[in-house]
């Protein structure tokens, strides 16, 4: 006999979805909580939306919360690992040397600025 553990998300007395692991069920429940909060926010706004539009928009925004946070400037976008064609054409040893030279110049200019500030303060 096999034993299975299932995690059921229940909203307003109705089974919403069943999951095989607790983490997925918790994430889905959290997403539904966010959608409920967004729906309440929309109902208090002056924008007229139908109930179905409010529900769809709330769920969409909750499902794409990371992108929404980036759009609201509440979170920085994830760094993409996109290489440009100039990076690919340039040999890696030359690129490393160029990066080291740039870093050295930056350190020197920062050090020079700090010395100037100290001399002005004296």
Secondary structure, 3 states (H helix, E strand, C coil): CCCCCCEEEEECCEEEEEECCHHHHHHHHHHHHHHHHHHHHHHHCCCCCCHHHHHHHHHHHHHCHHHHHHHCCCCCCCCCCCCCHHHHHCCHHHHHHHHHHHHHHHHHHHHHHHHHHHHHHC
